[in-house]
C-alpha cells in the first residue's frame, strides 16, 4: 500500500483523494505522508554524505 500511496503522491493527487480511494482516516494519511517525507530526507542526507566522503577520498 505504501508504494501505491507514493505513486499517487508523486502524481500530485491531493491527500483527500488518496484518503477516499484507500478508505483511510485523515490522521492515517497525514502520518503516512510525514513518515515518507522523513524517509526522503534521510535518503537525501545519506546521499549527500556519501558524495562528500567520495570527494574527500579523491583528494587524498
PyMOL Python script that loads the backbone (N, CA, C, O; Angstrom):
from pymol import cmd

cmd.read_pdbstr("""\
ATOM      1  N   UNK A   1       0.818  -1.189   0.000  1.00  0.00           N
ATOM      2  CA  UNK A   1       0.000   0.000   0.000  1.00  0.00           C
ATOM      3  C   UNK A   1       0.863   1.255   0.000  1.00  0.00           C
ATOM      4  O   UNK A   1       0.507   2.247  -0.636  1.00  0.00           O
ATOM      5  N   UNK A   2       1.976   1.226   0.694  1.00  0.00           N
ATOM      6  CA  UNK A   2       2.836   2.406   0.768  1.00  0.00           C
ATOM      7  C   UNK A   2       3.344   2.778  -0.616  1.00  0.00           C
ATOM      8  O   UNK A   2       3.391   3.957  -0.965  1.00  0.00           O
ATOM      9  N   UNK A   3       3.723   1.782  -1.403  1.00  0.00           N
ATOM     10  CA  UNK A   3       4.219   2.061  -2.757  1.00  0.00           C
ATOM     11  C   UNK A   3       3.141   2.731  -3.609  1.00  0.00           C
ATOM     12  O   UNK A   3       3.425   3.679  -4.341  1.00  0.00           O
ATOM     13  N   UNK A   4       1.913   2.241  -3.512  1.00  0.00           N
ATOM     14  CA  UNK A   4       0.818   2.863  -4.270  1.00  0.00           C
ATOM     15  C   UNK A   4       0.578   4.287  -3.794  1.00  0.00           C
ATOM     16  O   UNK A   4       0.313   5.179  -4.600  1.00  0.00           O
ATOM     17  N   UNK A   5       0.671   4.501  -2.484  1.00  0.00           N
ATOM     18  CA  UNK A   5       0.496   5.850  -1.938  1.00  0.00           C
ATOM     19  C   UNK A   5       1.562   6.787  -2.486  1.00  0.00           C
ATOM     20  O   UNK A   5       1.260   7.909  -2.891  1.00  0.00           O
ATOM     21  N   UNK A   6       2.817   6.324  -2.499  1.00  0.00           N
ATOM     22  CA  UNK A   6       3.910   7.152  -3.016  1.00  0.00           C
ATOM     23  C   UNK A   6       3.666   7.492  -4.478  1.00  0.00           C
ATOM     24  O   UNK A   6       3.880   8.632  -4.891  1.00  0.00           O
ATOM     25  N   UNK A   7       3.223   6.520  -5.265  1.00  0.00           N
ATOM     26  CA  UNK A   7       2.940   6.776  -6.680  1.00  0.00           C
ATOM     27  C   UNK A   7       1.846   7.821  -6.839  1.00  0.00           C
ATOM     28  O   UNK A   7       1.959   8.711  -7.683  1.00  0.00           O
ATOM     29  N   UNK A   8       0.786   7.723  -6.036  1.00  0.00           N
ATOM     30  CA  UNK A   8      -0.284   8.721  -6.116  1.00  0.00           C
ATOM     31  C   UNK A   8       0.217  10.086  -5.668  1.00  0.00           C
ATOM     32  O   UNK A   8      -0.136  11.109  -6.254  1.00  0.00           O
ATOM     33  N   UNK A   9       1.033  10.097  -4.638  1.00  0.00           N
ATOM     34  CA  UNK A   9       1.584  11.350  -4.128  1.00  0.00           C
ATOM     35  C   UNK A   9       2.468  12.008  -5.180  1.00  0.00           C
ATOM     36  O   UNK A   9       2.423  13.224  -5.365  1.00  0.00           O
ATOM     37  N   UNK A  10       3.277  11.193  -5.872  1.00  0.00           N
ATOM     38  CA  UNK A  10       4.165  11.720  -6.903  1.00  0.00           C
ATOM     39  C   UNK A  10       3.391  12.288  -8.091  1.00  0.00           C
ATOM     40  O   UNK A  10       3.877  13.194  -8.767  1.00  0.00           O
ATOM     41  N   UNK A  11       2.193  11.765  -8.353  1.00  0.00           N
ATOM     42  CA  UNK A  11       1.400  12.285  -9.461  1.00  0.00           C
ATOM     43  C   UNK A  11       0.627  13.537  -9.070  1.00  0.00           C
ATOM     44  O   UNK A  11      -0.077  14.117  -9.897  1.00  0.00           O
ATOM     45  N   UNK A  12       0.755  13.958  -7.809  1.00  0.00           N
ATOM     46  CA  UNK A  12       0.144  15.208  -7.376  1.00  0.00           C
ATOM     47  C   UNK A  12      -1.270  15.076  -6.854  1.00  0.00           C
ATOM     48  O   UNK A  12      -1.961  16.084  -6.706  1.00  0.00           O
ATOM     49  N   UNK A  13      -1.723  13.864  -6.569  1.00  0.00           N
ATOM     50  CA  UNK A  13      -3.067  13.713  -6.008  1.00  0.00           C
ATOM     51  C   UNK A  13      -3.120  14.343  -4.629  1.00  0.00           C
ATOM     52  O   UNK A  13      -2.159  14.278  -3.862  1.00  0.00           O
ATOM     53  N   UNK A  14      -4.231  14.939  -4.331  1.00  0.00           N
ATOM     54  CA  UNK A  14      -4.433  15.562  -3.028  1.00  0.00           C
ATOM     55  C   UNK A  14      -4.659  14.494  -1.962  1.00  0.00           C
ATOM     56  O   UNK A  14      -5.120  13.391  -2.256  1.00  0.00           O
ATOM     57  N   UNK A  15      -4.331  14.838  -0.732  1.00  0.00           N
ATOM     58  CA  UNK A  15      -4.494  13.903   0.382  1.00  0.00           C
ATOM     59  C   UNK A  15      -5.937  13.413   0.472  1.00  0.00           C
ATOM     60  O   UNK A  15      -6.173  12.236   0.747  1.00  0.00           O
ATOM     61  N   UNK A  16      -6.892  14.292   0.245  1.00  0.00           N
ATOM     62  CA  UNK A  16      -8.303  13.904   0.300  1.00  0.00           C
ATOM     63  C   UNK A  16      -8.656  12.824  -0.701  1.00  0.00           C
ATOM     64  O   UNK A  16      -9.403  11.899  -0.384  1.00  0.00           O
ATOM     65  N   UNK A  17      -8.122  12.936  -1.918  1.00  0.00           N
ATOM     66  CA  UNK A  17      -8.379  11.926  -2.944  1.00  0.00           C
ATOM     67  C   UNK A  17      -7.793  10.577  -2.546  1.00  0.00           C
ATOM     68  O   UNK A  17      -8.436   9.540  -2.705  1.00  0.00           O
ATOM     69  N   UNK A  18      -6.574  10.599  -2.030  1.00  0.00           N
ATOM     70  CA  UNK A  18      -5.914   9.362  -1.617  1.00  0.00           C
ATOM     71  C   UNK A  18      -6.675   8.727  -0.457  1.00  0.00           C
ATOM     72  O   UNK A  18      -6.876   7.513  -0.426  1.00  0.00           O
ATOM     73  N   UNK A  19      -7.095   9.559   0.496  1.00  0.00           N
ATOM     74  CA  UNK A  19      -7.833   9.060   1.659  1.00  0.00           C
ATOM     75  C   UNK A  19      -9.109   8.356   1.225  1.00  0.00           C
ATOM     76  O   UNK A  19      -9.425   7.275   1.723  1.00  0.00           O
ATOM     77  N   UNK A  20      -9.842   8.961   0.301  1.00  0.00           N
ATOM     78  CA  UNK A  20     -11.090   8.362  -0.172  1.00  0.00           C
ATOM     79  C   UNK A  20     -10.831   7.061  -0.915  1.00  0.00           C
ATOM     80  O   UNK A  20     -11.557   6.085  -0.732  1.00  0.00           O
ATOM     81  N   UNK A  21      -9.804   7.043  -1.751  1.00  0.00           N
ATOM     82  CA  UNK A  21      -9.527   5.860  -2.559  1.00  0.00           C
ATOM     83  C   UNK A  21      -9.174   4.654  -1.689  1.00  0.00           C
ATOM     84  O   UNK A  21      -9.581   3.532  -1.991  1.00  0.00           O
ATOM     85  N   UNK A  22      -8.428   4.876  -0.623  1.00  0.00           N
ATOM     86  CA  UNK A  22      -7.987   3.771   0.230  1.00  0.00           C
ATOM     87  C   UNK A  22      -8.778   3.660   1.525  1.00  0.00           C
ATOM     88  O   UNK A  22      -8.451   2.842   2.385  1.00  0.00           O
ATOM     89  N   UNK A  23      -9.822   4.480   1.669  1.00  0.00           N
ATOM     90  CA  UNK A  23     -10.679   4.474   2.853  1.00  0.00           C
ATOM     91  C   UNK A  23      -9.867   4.631   4.139  1.00  0.00           C
ATOM     92  O   UNK A  23     -10.039   3.879   5.098  1.00  0.00           O
ATOM     93  N   UNK A  24      -8.988   5.617   4.134  1.00  0.00           N
ATOM     94  CA  UNK A  24      -8.136   5.898   5.288  1.00  0.00           C
ATOM     95  C   UNK A  24      -8.622   7.148   6.005  1.00  0.00           C
ATOM     96  O   UNK A  24      -9.260   8.015   5.407  1.00  0.00           O
ATOM     97  N   UNK A  25      -8.317   7.229   7.278  1.00  0.00           N
ATOM     98  CA  UNK A  25      -8.653   8.447   8.017  1.00  0.00           C
ATOM     99  C   UNK A  25      -7.645   9.538   7.664  1.00  0.00           C
ATOM    100  O   UNK A  25      -6.546   9.250   7.189  1.00  0.00           O
ATOM    101  N   UNK A  26      -8.028  10.780   7.899  1.00  0.00           N
ATOM    102  CA  UNK A  26      -7.116  11.898   7.637  1.00  0.00           C
ATOM    103  C   UNK A  26      -5.818  11.746   8.421  1.00  0.00           C
ATOM    104  O   UNK A  26      -4.733  11.992   7.895  1.00  0.00           O
ATOM    105  N   UNK A  27      -5.937  11.340   9.681  1.00  0.00           N
ATOM    106  CA  UNK A  27      -4.731  11.221  10.510  1.00  0.00           C
ATOM    107  C   UNK A  27      -3.804  10.128   9.995  1.00  0.00           C
ATOM    108  O   UNK A  27      -2.583  10.272  10.068  1.00  0.00           O
ATOM    109  N   UNK A  28      -4.362   9.040   9.478  1.00  0.00           N
ATOM    110  CA  UNK A  28      -3.526   7.968   8.922  1.00  0.00           C
ATOM    111  C   UNK A  28      -2.775   8.459   7.699  1.00  0.00           C
ATOM    112  O   UNK A  28      -1.581   8.194   7.558  1.00  0.00           O
ATOM    113  N   UNK A  29      -3.455   9.170   6.817  1.00  0.00           N
ATOM    114  CA  UNK A  29      -2.812   9.674   5.603  1.00  0.00           C
ATOM    115  C   UNK A  29      -1.745  10.704   5.957  1.00  0.00           C
ATOM    116  O   UNK A  29      -0.658  10.689   5.380  1.00  0.00           O
ATOM    117  N   UNK A  30      -2.040  11.590   6.890  1.00  0.00           N
ATOM    118  CA  UNK A  30      -1.052  12.598   7.282  1.00  0.00           C
ATOM    119  C   UNK A  30       0.168  11.960   7.941  1.00  0.00           C
ATOM    120  O   UNK A  30       1.298  12.386   7.701  1.00  0.00           O
ATOM    121  N   UNK A  31      -0.054  10.946   8.766  1.00  0.00           N
ATOM    122  CA  UNK A  31       1.066  10.240   9.394  1.00  0.00           C
ATOM    123  C   UNK A  31       1.910   9.546   8.342  1.00  0.00           C
ATOM    124  O   UNK A  31       3.139   9.600   8.396  1.00  0.00           O
ATOM    125  N   UNK A  32       1.269   8.898   7.392  1.00  0.00           N
ATOM    126  CA  UNK A  32       1.982   8.236   6.300  1.00  0.00           C
ATOM    127  C   UNK A  32       2.774   9.248   5.490  1.00  0.00           C
ATOM    128  O   UNK A  32       3.920   8.989   5.123  1.00  0.00           O
ATOM    129  N   UNK A  33       2.182  10.385   5.213  1.00  0.00           N
ATOM    130  CA  UNK A  33       2.852  11.439   4.456  1.00  0.00           C
ATOM    131  C   UNK A  33       4.088  11.948   5.203  1.00  0.00           C
ATOM    132  O   UNK A  33       5.148  12.132   4.605  1.00  0.00           O
ATOM    133  N   UNK A  34       3.947  12.171   6.496  1.00  0.00           N
ATOM    134  CA  UNK A  34       5.086  12.645   7.294  1.00  0.00           C
ATOM    135  C   UNK A  34       6.192  11.599   7.359  1.00  0.00           C
ATOM    136  O   UNK A  34       7.373  11.940   7.292  1.00  0.00           O
ATOM    137  N   UNK A  35       5.822  10.340   7.487  1.00  0.00           N
ATOM    138  CA  UNK A  35       6.826   9.271   7.540  1.00  0.00           C
ATOM    139  C   UNK A  35       7.597   9.183   6.229  1.00  0.00           C
ATOM    140  O   UNK A  35       8.816   9.017   6.235  1.00  0.00           O
ATOM    141  N   UNK A  36       6.899   9.294   5.114  1.00  0.00           N
ATOM    142  CA  UNK A  36       7.558   9.234   3.809  1.00  0.00           C
ATOM    143  C   UNK A  36       8.457  10.446   3.614  1.00  0.00           C
ATOM    144  O   UNK A  36       9.553  10.317   3.069  1.00  0.00           O
ATOM    145  N   UNK A  37       8.015  11.619   4.048  1.00  0.00           N
ATOM    146  CA  UNK A  37       8.863  12.814   3.968  1.00  0.00           C
ATOM    147  C   UNK A  37      10.132  12.642   4.789  1.00  0.00           C
ATOM    148  O   UNK A  37      11.209  13.063   4.367  1.00  0.00           O
ATOM    149  N   UNK A  38      10.009  12.027   5.959  1.00  0.00           N
ATOM    150  CA  UNK A  38      11.178  11.785   6.806  1.00  0.00           C
ATOM    151  C   UNK A  38      12.154  10.831   6.124  1.00  0.00           C
ATOM    152  O   UNK A  38      13.363  11.062   6.138  1.00  0.00           O
ATOM    153  N   UNK A  39      11.635   9.767   5.531  1.00  0.00           N
ATOM    154  CA  UNK A  39      12.495   8.823   4.806  1.00  0.00           C
ATOM    155  C   UNK A  39      13.172   9.526   3.640  1.00  0.00           C
ATOM    156  O   UNK A  39      14.362   9.319   3.406  1.00  0.00           O
ATOM    157  N   UNK A  40      12.439  10.353   2.904  1.00  0.00           N
ATOM    158  CA  UNK A  40      13.029  11.116   1.797  1.00  0.00           C
ATOM    159  C   UNK A  40      14.189  11.972   2.288  1.00  0.00           C
ATOM    160  O   UNK A  40      15.238  12.022   1.646  1.00  0.00           O
ATOM    161  N   UNK A  41      14.010  12.642   3.417  1.00  0.00           N
ATOM    162  CA  UNK A  41      15.056  13.491   3.984  1.00  0.00           C
ATOM    163  C   UNK A  41      16.280  12.669   4.369  1.00  0.00           C
ATOM    164  O   UNK A  41      17.413  13.071   4.103  1.00  0.00           O
ATOM    165  N   UNK A  42      16.054  11.527   4.989  1.00  0.00           N
ATOM    166  CA  UNK A  42      17.167  10.661   5.379  1.00  0.00           C
ATOM    167  C   UNK A  42      17.943  10.193   4.156  1.00  0.00           C
ATOM    168  O   UNK A  42      19.173  10.172   4.176  1.00  0.00           O
ATOM    169  N   UNK A  43      17.245   9.821   3.098  1.00  0.00           N
ATOM    170  CA  UNK A  43      17.910   9.364   1.871  1.00  0.00           C
ATOM    171  C   UNK A  43      18.741  10.487   1.271  1.00  0.00           C
ATOM    172  O   UNK A  43      19.875  10.258   0.848  1.00  0.00           O
ATOM    173  N   UNK A  44      18.197  11.694   1.228  1.00  0.00           N
ATOM    174  CA  UNK A  44      18.934  12.834   0.675  1.00  0.00           C
ATOM    175  C   UNK A  44      20.186  13.108   1.498  1.00  0.00           C
ATOM    176  O   UNK A  44      21.261  13.311   0.935  1.00  0.00           O
ATOM    177  N   UNK A  45      20.062  13.118   2.816  1.00  0.00           N
ATOM    178  CA  UNK A  45      21.221  13.371   3.675  1.00  0.00           C
ATOM    179  C   UNK A  45      22.264  12.270   3.539  1.00  0.00           C
ATOM    180  O   UNK A  45      23.463  12.548   3.517  1.00  0.00           O
ATOM    181  N   UNK A  46      21.819  11.032   3.448  1.00  0.00           N
ATOM    182  CA  UNK A  46      22.742   9.911   3.284  1.00  0.00           C
ATOM    183  C   UNK A  46      23.488  10.030   1.953  1.00  0.00           C
ATOM    184  O   UNK A  46      24.696   9.800   1.891  1.00  0.00           O
ATOM    185  N   UNK A  47      22.773  10.384   0.904  1.00  0.00           N
ATOM    186  CA  UNK A  47      23.395  10.556  -0.410  1.00  0.00           C
ATOM    187  C   UNK A  47      24.402  11.693  -0.377  1.00  0.00           C
ATOM    188  O   UNK A  47      25.503  11.563  -0.913  1.00  0.00           O
ATOM    189  N   UNK A  48      24.038  12.804   0.245  1.00  0.00           N
ATOM    190  CA  UNK A  48      24.944  13.948   0.359  1.00  0.00           C
ATOM    191  C   UNK A  48      26.215  13.554   1.102  1.00  0.00           C
ATOM    192  O   UNK A  48      27.320  13.874   0.664  1.00  0.00           O
ATOM    193  N   UNK A  49      26.057  12.858   2.224  1.00  0.00           N
ATOM    194  CA  UNK A  49      27.222  12.435   3.000  1.00  0.00           C
ATOM    195  C   UNK A  49      28.107  11.488   2.203  1.00  0.00           C
ATOM    196  O   UNK A  49      29.332  11.555   2.309  1.00  0.00           O
ATOM    197  N   UNK A  50      27.513  10.612   1.413  1.00  0.00           N
ATOM    198  CA  UNK A  50      28.293   9.693   0.585  1.00  0.00           C
ATOM    199  C   UNK A  50      29.094  10.466  -0.461  1.00  0.00           C
ATOM    200  O   UNK A  50      30.251  10.138  -0.725  1.00  0.00           O
ATOM    201  N   UNK A  51      28.487  11.484  -1.053  1.00  0.00           N
ATOM    202  CA  UNK A  51      29.180  12.297  -2.059  1.00  0.00           C
ATOM    203  C   UNK A  51      30.342  13.043  -1.422  1.00  0.00           C
ATOM    204  O   UNK A  51      31.433  13.087  -1.991  1.00  0.00           O
ATOM    205  N   UNK A  52      30.125  13.627  -0.257  1.00  0.00           N
ATOM    206  CA  UNK A  52      31.193  14.345   0.448  1.00  0.00           C
ATOM    207  C   UNK A  52      32.335  13.392   0.779  1.00  0.00           C
ATOM    208  O   UNK A  52      33.503  13.748   0.622  1.00  0.00           O
ATOM    209  N   UNK A  53      32.012  12.193   1.231  1.00  0.00           N
ATOM    210  CA  UNK A  53      33.032  11.202   1.562  1.00  0.00           C
ATOM    211  C   UNK A  53      33.839  10.817   0.326  1.00  0.00           C
ATOM    212  O   UNK A  53      35.066  10.735   0.386  1.00  0.00           O
ATOM    213  N   UNK A  54      33.164  10.582  -0.782  1.00  0.00           N
ATOM    214  CA  UNK A  54      33.856  10.199  -2.020  1.00  0.00           C
ATOM    215  C   UNK A  54      34.770  11.325  -2.487  1.00  0.00           C
ATOM    216  O   UNK A  54      35.909  11.074  -2.881  1.00  0.00           O
ATOM    217  N   UNK A  55      34.284  12.558  -2.447  1.00  0.00           N
ATOM    218  CA  UNK A  55      35.120  13.694  -2.854  1.00  0.00           C
ATOM    219  C   UNK A  55      36.337  13.816  -1.950  1.00  0.00           C
ATOM    220  O   UNK A  55      37.432  14.122  -2.422  1.00  0.00           O
ATOM    221  N   UNK A  56      36.155  13.581  -0.655  1.00  0.00           N
ATOM    222  CA  UNK A  56      37.268  13.638   0.289  1.00  0.00           C
ATOM    223  C   UNK A  56      38.295  12.558   0.008  1.00  0.00           C
ATOM    224  O   UNK A  56      39.496  12.799   0.128  1.00  0.00           O
ATOM    225  N   UNK A  57      37.843  11.377  -0.361  1.00  0.00           N
ATOM    226  CA  UNK A  57      38.763  10.283  -0.667  1.00  0.00           C
ATOM    227  C   UNK A  57      39.541  10.549  -1.949  1.00  0.00           C
ATOM    228  O   UNK A  57      40.695  10.141  -2.074  1.00  0.00           O
ATOM    229  N   UNK A  58      38.919  11.225  -2.888  1.00  0.00           N
ATOM    230  CA  UNK A  58      39.595  11.518  -4.161  1.00  0.00           C
ATOM    231  C   UNK A  58      40.719  12.527  -3.977  1.00  0.00           C
ATOM    232  O   UNK A  58      41.689  12.517  -4.734  1.00  0.00           O
ATOM    233  N   UNK A  59      40.599  13.389  -2.988  1.00  0.00           N
ATOM    234  CA  UNK A  59      41.619  14.421  -2.755  1.00  0.00           C
ATOM    235  C   UNK A  59      42.891  13.839  -2.147  1.00  0.00           C
ATOM    236  O   UNK A  59      43.963  14.433  -2.264  1.00  0.00           O
ATOM    237  N   UNK A  60      42.780  12.698  -1.510  1.00  0.00           N
ATOM    238  CA  UNK A  60      43.961  12.122  -0.851  1.00  0.00           C
ATOM    239  C   UNK A  60      44.725  11.200  -1.762  1.00  0.00           C
ATOM    240  O   UNK A  60      45.742  10.637  -1.359  1.00  0.00           O
TER     241      UNK A  60
END
""", "prot")
cmd.dss("prot")
cmd.show_as("cartoon", "prot")
cmd.util.cbc("prot")
cmd.orient("prot")
